[in-house]
């Protein structure tokens, strides 16, 4: 997994392009998915997301994915779970102070972000992790937030 995570960071621009193709398809499918019911879709979509993102990014399924802001490096891989940049313990060689054999997730994030078109997104402050969403699908959450809103049925007289 670690080797694939490093591969994804080194190819952050390619992964960003693939996602840029995937997101509009997902948003276009939002009305159909909303009709099926997000609650009904949560488990199978989360399982697919966990498998795919787990393989490529060692995703921790926090439910509020910020890979597009962090150079395709999941900041939840930081042993301290830091969401907004590295701690003061990054070693001179760029490795983690807690796990010396591991390159700091935020050093990877910076390197990956330099390869992406939205490279400055890494400087934006991220909200803290909302642990209520842990294990849930960030893709479905994106649809709920960006997709079309369900229309209210007219009141009957």
C-alpha positions as CSV (number, residue, x, y, z in Angstrom):
1,X,0.0,0.0,0.0
2,X,2.8,2.4,0.9
3,X,4.4,2.0,-2.5
4,X,1.1,2.8,-4.2
5,X,0.5,5.8,-2.0
6,X,3.9,7.2,-3.1
7,X,3.0,6.4,-6.7
8,X,-0.2,8.3,-6.5
9,X,1.6,11.4,-5.0
10,X,4.2,11.2,-7.7
11,X,1.5,11.1,-10.3
12,X,-0.9,13.6,-8.6
13,X,-1.6,15.5,-11.8
14,X,-2.6,12.3,-13.6
15,X,-4.9,11.3,-10.7
16,X,-6.3,14.8,-10.7
17,X,-7.2,14.6,-14.4
18,X,-8.9,11.2,-13.9
19,X,-10.9,12.7,-11.1
20,X,-11.8,15.8,-13.2
21,X,-13.3,13.3,-15.7
22,X,-15.1,11.3,-13.0
23,X,-16.7,14.1,-11.0
24,X,-19.0,15.5,-13.7
25,X,-20.2,12.0,-14.4
26,X,-20.9,11.5,-10.7
27,X,-22.7,14.9,-10.5
28,X,-24.8,14.1,-13.6
29,X,-25.9,10.8,-12.0
30,X,-26.9,12.7,-8.8
31,X,-30.7,12.9,-9.7
32,X,-30.8,9.1,-10.3
33,X,-28.8,8.4,-7.2
34,X,-31.0,10.7,-5.1
35,X,-34.1,8.9,-6.4
36,X,-32.5,5.6,-5.3
37,X,-31.8,7.1,-2.0
38,X,-28.4,8.1,-0.6
39,X,-29.0,6.1,2.6
40,X,-29.6,2.9,0.6
41,X,-26.5,3.6,-1.5
42,X,-24.2,4.4,1.4
43,X,-22.9,0.9,2.2
44,X,-22.1,-0.3,-1.3
45,X,-20.6,3.1,-2.5
46,X,-18.5,3.4,0.7
47,X,-17.2,-0.2,0.1
48,X,-16.2,0.7,-3.4
49,X,-14.7,4.0,-2.3
50,X,-12.8,2.3,0.6
51,X,-11.3,-0.3,-1.8
52,X,-10.3,2.1,-4.5
53,X,-9.1,5.0,-2.4
54,X,-7.6,2.6,0.1
55,X,-5.5,1.0,-2.6
56,X,-4.3,4.2,-4.3
57,X,-4.0,6.6,-1.3
58,X,-4.1,4.4,1.8
59,X,-7.3,6.4,2.5
60,X,-8.6,6.3,6.1
61,X,-12.2,7.0,5.1
62,X,-12.6,10.1,7.3
63,X,-15.7,11.0,5.3
64,X,-14.4,14.5,4.4
65,X,-11.9,13.8,1.7
66,X,-9.3,16.5,0.9
67,X,-7.0,14.6,-1.4
68,X,-7.5,17.2,-4.1
69,X,-6.1,19.8,-1.7
70,X,-3.2,17.8,-0.4
71,X,-1.5,16.5,-3.5
72,X,-3.2,13.1,-3.4
73,X,-1.6,12.4,0.0
74,X,-4.2,11.5,2.7
75,X,-3.3,13.6,5.7
76,X,-5.0,11.1,7.9
77,X,-2.0,8.8,7.4
78,X,-0.1,11.2,9.7
79,X,0.3,9.3,13.0
80,X,-0.9,12.5,14.7
81,X,-3.8,12.9,12.3
82,X,-2.9,16.4,11.5
83,X,-5.3,18.0,9.0
84,X,-3.5,21.3,8.4
85,X,0.2,20.8,7.8
86,X,3.1,19.0,9.4
87,X,4.0,19.0,13.1
88,X,7.4,20.4,14.2
89,X,8.9,16.9,14.2
90,X,9.6,16.4,10.5
91,X,13.1,15.0,10.2
92,X,15.7,16.6,8.0
93,X,15.3,13.8,5.5
94,X,11.5,14.5,5.3
95,X,10.5,11.5,7.4
96,X,8.1,11.3,10.3
97,X,9.3,11.7,13.9
98,X,6.8,9.0,15.1
99,X,7.4,6.5,12.3
100,X,11.0,7.2,11.1
101,X,10.6,4.7,8.2
102,X,7.7,6.6,6.8
103,X,8.0,9.8,4.8
104,X,5.9,12.6,6.4
105,X,2.4,12.6,4.9
106,X,2.6,16.4,4.7
107,X,6.0,16.4,2.9
108,X,4.3,14.1,0.4
109,X,1.3,16.4,0.3
110,X,3.4,19.4,-0.6
111,X,5.3,17.5,-3.3
112,X,2.1,16.2,-4.8
113,X,0.4,19.6,-4.7
114,X,3.2,21.1,-6.7
115,X,2.3,18.7,-9.5
116,X,-1.4,19.6,-9.5
117,X,-3.2,22.4,-11.3
118,X,-4.8,23.6,-8.1
119,X,-1.5,23.4,-6.2
120,X,-2.2,26.4,-4.0
121,X,-5.2,24.6,-2.5
122,X,-2.8,23.1,0.1
123,X,-2.5,26.5,1.7
124,X,-6.3,26.7,2.5
125,X,-7.2,25.9,6.1
126,X,-9.2,22.7,6.4
127,X,-11.9,22.2,9.0
128,X,-11.2,19.6,11.7
129,X,-12.3,16.1,11.0
130,X,-15.9,15.4,11.9
131,X,-15.7,11.9,13.4
132,X,-19.4,11.3,12.8
133,X,-18.6,10.8,9.1
134,X,-15.8,8.2,9.6
135,X,-16.3,5.3,7.3
136,X,-18.9,7.0,5.2
137,X,-18.7,7.9,1.5
138,X,-17.1,11.3,0.7
139,X,-18.4,10.8,-2.9
140,X,-22.0,10.7,-1.8
141,X,-21.5,13.6,0.6
142,X,-20.1,15.6,-2.4
143,X,-23.3,14.8,-4.3
144,X,-25.5,15.8,-1.4
145,X,-23.7,19.1,-1.2
146,X,-23.1,19.9,-4.9
147,X,-25.8,18.0,-6.7
148,X,-29.3,19.1,-7.5
149,X,-31.4,19.7,-4.4
150,X,-34.6,17.6,-4.2
151,X,-37.7,19.5,-5.1
152,X,-40.4,19.8,-2.6
153,X,-43.8,18.6,-3.7
154,X,-46.5,21.2,-3.9
155,X,-48.8,21.4,-0.9
156,X,-52.1,19.7,-1.4
157,X,-55.3,21.6,-0.6
